[in-house]
Protein backbone atom coordinates (compact mmCIF):
# COMPACT_ATOMS: atom_id res chain seq x y z
CA UNK A 1 0.00 0.00 0.00
CA UNK A 2 1.11 3.20 -0.92
CA UNK A 3 0.60 6.03 1.47
CA UNK A 4 -1.00 9.27 0.51
CA UNK A 5 1.65 11.18 2.33
CA UNK A 6 4.14 10.56 -0.36
CA UNK A 7 1.88 12.12 -2.93
CA UNK A 8 1.50 15.52 -1.17
CA UNK A 9 3.23 18.05 -3.26
CA UNK A 10 2.28 21.20 -1.36
CA UNK A 11 2.36 21.58 2.41
CA UNK A 12 -0.46 23.44 4.17
CA UNK A 13 1.77 25.42 6.52
CA UNK A 14 4.78 27.53 5.83
CA UNK A 15 7.40 28.75 8.31
CA UNK A 16 8.88 32.21 8.04
CA UNK A 17 12.29 32.59 6.56
CA UNK A 18 15.19 32.07 9.01
CA UNK A 19 12.71 30.87 11.63
CA UNK A 20 14.71 27.90 12.75
CA UNK A 21 18.00 29.79 12.68
CA UNK A 22 16.74 32.52 15.16
CA UNK A 23 14.47 30.23 17.19
CA UNK A 24 17.09 29.42 19.81
CA UNK A 25 17.93 33.11 20.40
CA UNK A 26 14.25 34.03 20.75
CA UNK A 27 13.64 31.23 23.27
CA UNK A 28 16.66 32.26 25.36
CA UNK A 29 15.57 35.94 25.34
CA UNK A 30 12.11 34.90 26.48
CA UNK A 31 13.55 32.78 29.34
CA UNK A 32 15.81 35.68 30.49
CA UNK A 33 12.87 38.08 30.40
CA UNK A 34 10.73 35.78 32.56
CA UNK A 35 13.57 35.37 35.09
CA UNK A 36 14.03 39.17 35.28
CA UNK A 37 10.31 39.69 35.88
CA UNK A 38 10.31 37.11 38.68
CA UNK A 39 13.32 38.84 40.32
CA UNK A 40 11.59 42.20 40.12
CA UNK A 41 8.44 40.85 41.76
CA UNK A 42 10.39 39.12 44.53
CA UNK A 43 12.97 41.80 45.23
CA UNK A 44 10.74 44.92 44.96
CA UNK A 45 10.11 47.30 47.82
CA UNK A 46 7.20 46.70 50.13
CA UNK A 47 5.58 49.11 52.56
CA UNK A 48 5.04 47.81 56.09
CA UNK A 49 1.53 46.83 57.02
CA UNK A 50 -0.61 49.79 58.14
CA UNK A 51 2.06 52.27 56.99
CA UNK A 52 -0.28 54.39 54.89
CA UNK A 53 -2.88 54.37 57.68
CA UNK A 54 -0.53 56.21 60.06
CA UNK A 55 1.48 58.17 57.51
CA UNK A 56 -0.64 61.34 57.76
CA UNK A 57 -0.27 61.52 61.57
CA UNK A 58 3.49 60.98 61.37
CA UNK A 59 3.96 63.78 58.83
CA UNK A 60 1.77 66.22 60.78
CA UNK A 61 3.66 65.48 64.03
CA UNK A 62 6.99 66.18 62.31
CA UNK A 63 5.70 69.47 60.95
CA UNK A 64 4.43 70.58 64.36
CA UNK A 65 7.64 69.60 66.14
CA UNK A 66 9.87 71.66 63.87
CA UNK A 67 11.43 74.65 65.59
CA UNK A 68 10.16 77.97 64.41
CA UNK A 69 12.75 80.43 63.22
CA UNK A 70 13.40 83.43 65.38
CA UNK A 71 12.23 86.68 63.81
CA UNK A 72 14.12 89.80 64.76
CA UNK A 73 12.12 92.96 64.28
CA UNK A 74 13.93 95.91 62.78
CA UNK A 75 11.83 98.42 64.71
CA UNK A 76 12.03 97.32 68.31
CA UNK A 77 11.60 99.70 71.23
CA UNK A 78 15.28 100.55 71.60
CA UNK A 79 15.83 101.46 67.95
CA UNK A 80 12.59 103.44 67.87
CA UNK A 81 13.73 105.51 70.86
CA UNK A 82 17.14 106.02 69.25
CA UNK A 83 15.65 107.17 65.94
CA UNK A 84 13.16 109.52 67.59
CA UNK A 85 15.96 111.00 69.72
CA UNK A 86 18.04 111.72 66.64
CA UNK A 87 15.03 113.27 64.89
CA UNK A 88 14.29 115.48 67.91
CA UNK A 89 17.92 116.62 68.03
CA UNK A 90 17.81 117.56 64.34
CA UNK A 91 14.56 119.51 64.79
CA UNK A 92 15.94 121.38 67.80
CA UNK A 93 19.14 122.19 65.89
CA UNK A 94 17.18 123.65 62.97
CA UNK A 95 15.01 125.68 65.36
CA UNK A 96 18.01 127.13 67.15
CA UNK A 97 20.16 128.02 64.14
CA UNK A 98 17.58 128.93 61.50
CA UNK A 99 14.85 130.58 63.55
CA UNK A 100 15.95 134.21 63.72
CA UNK A 101 12.61 135.72 64.69
CA UNK A 102 12.14 136.80 68.26
CA UNK A 103 9.01 135.68 70.06
CA UNK A 104 7.40 138.22 72.32
CA UNK A 105 3.92 139.00 73.60
CA UNK A 106 3.42 141.53 70.82
CA UNK A 107 4.19 138.99 68.07
CA UNK A 108 1.75 136.37 69.39
CA UNK A 109 -1.67 136.68 67.81
CA UNK A 110 -4.46 136.64 70.40
CA UNK A 111 -6.77 134.70 68.06
CA UNK A 112 -4.28 131.84 67.91
CA UNK A 113 -4.06 131.69 71.70
CA UNK A 114 -7.85 131.81 72.06
CA UNK A 115 -8.33 129.06 69.46
CA UNK A 116 -5.72 126.97 71.23
CA UNK A 117 -7.60 127.26 74.53
CA UNK A 118 -10.90 126.40 72.83
CA UNK A 119 -9.49 123.45 70.86
CA UNK A 120 -7.73 121.95 73.86
CA UNK A 121 -10.74 122.44 76.11
CA UNK A 122 -8.87 124.57 78.64
CA UNK A 123 -11.28 126.42 80.90
CA UNK A 124 -10.76 129.40 83.19
CA UNK A 125 -10.32 127.22 86.28
CA UNK A 126 -7.32 125.49 84.75
CA UNK A 127 -5.78 128.83 83.80
CA UNK A 128 -6.47 130.24 87.27
CA UNK A 129 -4.72 127.23 88.82
CA UNK A 130 -1.49 128.39 87.16
CA UNK A 131 -1.50 131.72 88.99
CA UNK A 132 -0.91 132.42 92.66
CA UNK A 133 -3.55 134.21 94.70
CA UNK A 134 -1.56 137.46 94.71
CA UNK A 135 -1.27 137.45 90.92
CA UNK A 136 -5.01 136.87 90.55
CA UNK A 137 -5.87 139.82 92.83
CA UNK A 138 -3.55 142.13 90.90
CA UNK A 139 -5.10 140.99 87.60
CA UNK A 140 -8.61 141.63 88.96
CA UNK A 141 -7.57 145.04 90.27
CA UNK A 142 -6.00 145.96 86.93
CA UNK A 143 -9.16 145.02 85.07
CA UNK A 144 -11.48 146.94 87.36
CA UNK A 145 -9.19 149.97 87.55
CA UNK A 146 -9.43 150.57 83.83
CA UNK A 147 -11.86 153.19 82.78
CA UNK A 148 -13.84 152.87 79.62
CA UNK A 149 -15.26 155.73 77.72
CA UNK A 150 -18.49 155.40 75.81
CA UNK A 151 -16.90 155.47 72.37
CA UNK A 152 -14.41 152.67 73.05
CA UNK A 153 -17.11 150.54 74.70
CA UNK A 154 -19.44 151.05 71.77
CA UNK A 155 -16.68 150.22 69.26
CA UNK A 156 -15.83 147.06 71.18
CA UNK A 157 -19.43 145.89 71.29
CA UNK A 158 -19.95 146.58 67.59
CA UNK A 159 -16.83 144.64 66.61
CA UNK A 160 -16.99 141.68 69.00
CA UNK A 161 -20.52 141.18 70.28
CA UNK A 162 -23.37 139.39 68.57
CA UNK A 163 -26.36 141.67 68.77
CA UNK A 164 -28.92 138.82 68.79
CA UNK A 165 -27.33 137.39 71.93
CA UNK A 166 -27.53 140.74 73.68
CA UNK A 167 -31.17 141.28 72.67
CA UNK A 168 -32.19 137.78 73.91
CA UNK A 169 -30.77 138.46 77.33
CNS distance restraints for C-alpha pairs under 8 A (distance, minus, plus):
assign (resid   2 and name CA) (resid   6 and name CA) 7.97 0.50 0.50
assign (resid   3 and name CA) (resid   7 and name CA) 7.62 0.50 0.50
assign (resid   4 and name CA) (resid   8 and name CA) 6.94 0.50 0.50
assign (resid  15 and name CA) (resid  19 and name CA) 6.61 0.50 0.50
assign (resid  18 and name CA) (resid  22 and name CA) 6.36 0.50 0.50
assign (resid  19 and name CA) (resid  23 and name CA) 5.87 0.50 0.50
assign (resid  20 and name CA) (resid  24 and name CA) 7.60 0.50 0.50
assign (resid  22 and name CA) (resid  26 and name CA) 6.30 0.50 0.50
assign (resid  23 and name CA) (resid  27 and name CA) 6.22 0.50 0.50
assign (resid  24 and name CA) (resid  28 and name CA) 6.24 0.50 0.50
assign (resid  25 and name CA) (resid  29 and name CA) 6.16 0.50 0.50
assign (resid  26 and name CA) (resid  30 and name CA) 6.18 0.50 0.50
assign (resid  27 and name CA) (resid  31 and name CA) 6.27 0.50 0.50
assign (resid  28 and name CA) (resid  32 and name CA) 6.22 0.50 0.50
assign (resid  29 and name CA) (resid  33 and name CA) 6.12 0.50 0.50
assign (resid  30 and name CA) (resid  34 and name CA) 6.30 0.50 0.50
assign (resid  31 and name CA) (resid  35 and name CA) 6.30 0.50 0.50
assign (resid  32 and name CA) (resid  36 and name CA) 6.19 0.50 0.50
assign (resid  33 and name CA) (resid  37 and name CA) 6.26 0.50 0.50
assign (resid  34 and name CA) (resid  38 and name CA) 6.28 0.50 0.50
assign (resid  35 and name CA) (resid  39 and name CA) 6.29 0.50 0.50
assign (resid  36 and name CA) (resid  40 and name CA) 6.21 0.50 0.50
assign (resid  37 and name CA) (resid  41 and name CA) 6.28 0.50 0.50
assign (resid  38 and name CA) (resid  42 and name CA) 6.18 0.50 0.50
assign (resid  39 and name CA) (resid  43 and name CA) 5.74 0.50 0.50
assign (resid  40 and name CA) (resid  44 and name CA) 5.61 0.50 0.50
assign (resid  47 and name CA) (resid  51 and name CA) 6.48 0.50 0.50
assign (resid  50 and name CA) (resid  54 and name CA) 6.69 0.50 0.50
assign (resid  51 and name CA) (resid  55 and name CA) 5.95 0.50 0.50
assign (resid  52 and name CA) (resid  56 and name CA) 7.53 0.50 0.50
assign (resid  54 and name CA) (resid  58 and name CA) 6.37 0.50 0.50
assign (resid  55 and name CA) (resid  59 and name CA) 6.27 0.50 0.50
assign (resid  56 and name CA) (resid  60 and name CA) 6.22 0.50 0.50
assign (resid  57 and name CA) (resid  61 and name CA) 6.10 0.50 0.50
assign (resid  58 and name CA) (resid  62 and name CA) 6.35 0.50 0.50
assign (resid  59 and name CA) (resid  63 and name CA) 6.32 0.50 0.50
assign (resid  60 and name CA) (resid  64 and name CA) 6.24 0.50 0.50
assign (resid  61 and name CA) (resid  65 and name CA) 6.10 0.50 0.50
assign (resid  62 and name CA) (resid  66 and name CA) 6.38 0.50 0.50
assign (resid  74 and name CA) (resid  79 and name CA) 7.81 0.50 0.50
assign (resid  75 and name CA) (resid  79 and name CA) 5.98 0.50 0.50
assign (resid  75 and name CA) (resid  80 and name CA) 5.98 0.50 0.50
assign (resid  76 and name CA) (resid  80 and name CA) 6.16 0.50 0.50
assign (resid  77 and name CA) (resid  81 and name CA) 6.20 0.50 0.50
assign (resid  78 and name CA) (resid  82 and name CA) 6.24 0.50 0.50
assign (resid  79 and name CA) (resid  83 and name CA) 6.05 0.50 0.50
assign (resid  80 and name CA) (resid  84 and name CA) 6.11 0.50 0.50
assign (resid  81 and name CA) (resid  85 and name CA) 6.03 0.50 0.50
assign (resid  82 and name CA) (resid  86 and name CA) 6.33 0.50 0.50
assign (resid  83 and name CA) (resid  87 and name CA) 6.22 0.50 0.50
assign (resid  84 and name CA) (resid  88 and name CA) 6.07 0.50 0.50
assign (resid  85 and name CA) (resid  89 and name CA) 6.19 0.50 0.50
assign (resid  86 and name CA) (resid  90 and name CA) 6.28 0.50 0.50
assign (resid  87 and name CA) (resid  91 and name CA) 6.27 0.50 0.50
assign (resid  88 and name CA) (resid  92 and name CA) 6.13 0.50 0.50
assign (resid  89 and name CA) (resid  93 and name CA) 6.09 0.50 0.50
assign (resid  90 and name CA) (resid  94 and name CA) 6.27 0.50 0.50
assign (resid  91 and name CA) (resid  95 and name CA) 6.21 0.50 0.50
assign (resid  92 and name CA) (resid  96 and name CA) 6.15 0.50 0.50
assign (resid  93 and name CA) (resid  97 and name CA) 6.17 0.50 0.50
assign (resid  94 and name CA) (resid  98 and name CA) 5.49 0.50 0.50
assign (resid  94 and name CA) (resid  99 and name CA) 7.33 0.50 0.50
assign (resid  95 and name CA) (resid  99 and name CA) 5.22 0.50 0.50
assign (resid 103 and name CA) (resid 107 and name CA) 6.18 0.50 0.50
assign (resid 103 and name CA) (resid 108 and name CA) 7.32 0.50 0.50
assign (resid 104 and name CA) (resid 108 and name CA) 6.63 0.50 0.50
assign (resid 108 and name CA) (resid 112 and name CA) 7.69 0.50 0.50
assign (resid 108 and name CA) (resid 113 and name CA) 7.82 0.50 0.50
assign (resid 109 and name CA) (resid 113 and name CA) 6.77 0.50 0.50
assign (resid 110 and name CA) (resid 114 and name CA) 6.13 0.50 0.50
assign (resid 111 and name CA) (resid 115 and name CA) 6.02 0.50 0.50
assign (resid 112 and name CA) (resid 116 and name CA) 6.06 0.50 0.50
assign (resid 113 and name CA) (resid 117 and name CA) 6.34 0.50 0.50
assign (resid 114 and name CA) (resid 118 and name CA) 6.26 0.50 0.50
assign (resid 115 and name CA) (resid 119 and name CA) 5.89 0.50 0.50
assign (resid 116 and name CA) (resid 120 and name CA) 6.01 0.50 0.50
assign (resid 117 and name CA) (resid 121 and name CA) 5.97 0.50 0.50
assign (resid 117 and name CA) (resid 122 and name CA) 5.07 0.50 0.50
assign (resid 117 and name CA) (resid 123 and name CA) 7.40 0.50 0.50
assign (resid 118 and name CA) (resid 122 and name CA) 6.42 0.50 0.50
assign (resid 122 and name CA) (resid 126 and name CA) 6.37 0.50 0.50
assign (resid 122 and name CA) (resid 127 and name CA) 7.37 0.50 0.50
assign (resid 123 and name CA) (resid 127 and name CA) 6.67 0.50 0.50
assign (resid 124 and name CA) (resid 128 and name CA) 5.98 0.50 0.50
assign (resid 125 and name CA) (resid 129 and name CA) 6.15 0.50 0.50
assign (resid 126 and name CA) (resid 130 and name CA) 6.94 0.50 0.50
assign (resid 127 and name CA) (resid 131 and name CA) 7.32 0.50 0.50
assign (resid 128 and name CA) (resid 136 and name CA) 7.54 0.50 0.50
assign (resid 131 and name CA) (resid 135 and name CA) 6.05 0.50 0.50
assign (resid 131 and name CA) (resid 136 and name CA) 6.43 0.50 0.50
assign (resid 132 and name CA) (resid 136 and name CA) 6.41 0.50 0.50
assign (resid 133 and name CA) (resid 137 and name CA) 6.35 0.50 0.50
assign (resid 134 and name CA) (resid 138 and name CA) 6.35 0.50 0.50
assign (resid 135 and name CA) (resid 139 and name CA) 6.18 0.50 0.50
assign (resid 136 and name CA) (resid 140 and name CA) 6.17 0.50 0.50
assign (resid 137 and name CA) (resid 141 and name CA) 6.06 0.50 0.50
assign (resid 138 and name CA) (resid 142 and name CA) 6.04 0.50 0.50
assign (resid 139 and name CA) (resid 143 and name CA) 6.25 0.50 0.50
assign (resid 140 and name CA) (resid 144 and name CA) 6.25 0.50 0.50
assign (resid 141 and name CA) (resid 145 and name CA) 5.86 0.50 0.50
assign (resid 142 and name CA) (resid 146 and name CA) 6.52 0.50 0.50
assign (resid 148 and name CA) (resid 152 and name CA) 6.59 0.50 0.50
assign (resid 148 and name CA) (resid 153 and name CA) 6.34 0.50 0.50
assign (resid 149 and name CA) (resid 153 and name CA) 6.28 0.50 0.50
assign (resid 150 and name CA) (resid 154 and name CA) 6.01 0.50 0.50
assign (resid 151 and name CA) (resid 155 and name CA) 6.11 0.50 0.50
assign (resid 152 and name CA) (resid 156 and name CA) 6.08 0.50 0.50
assign (resid 153 and name CA) (resid 157 and name CA) 6.22 0.50 0.50
assign (resid 154 and name CA) (resid 158 and name CA) 6.14 0.50 0.50
assign (resid 155 and name CA) (resid 159 and name CA) 6.18 0.50 0.50
assign (resid 156 and name CA) (resid 160 and name CA) 5.92 0.50 0.50
assign (resid 156 and name CA) (resid 161 and name CA) 7.57 0.50 0.50
assign (resid 157 and name CA) (resid 161 and name CA) 4.93 0.50 0.50
assign (resid 161 and name CA) (resid 165 and name CA) 7.97 0.50 0.50
assign (resid 161 and name CA) (resid 166 and name CA) 7.80 0.50 0.50
assign (resid 162 and name CA) (resid 166 and name CA) 6.72 0.50 0.50
assign (resid 163 and name CA) (resid 167 and name CA) 6.21 0.50 0.50
assign (resid 164 and name CA) (resid 168 and name CA) 6.16 0.50 0.50
assign (resid 165 and name CA) (resid 169 and name CA) 6.49 0.50 0.50
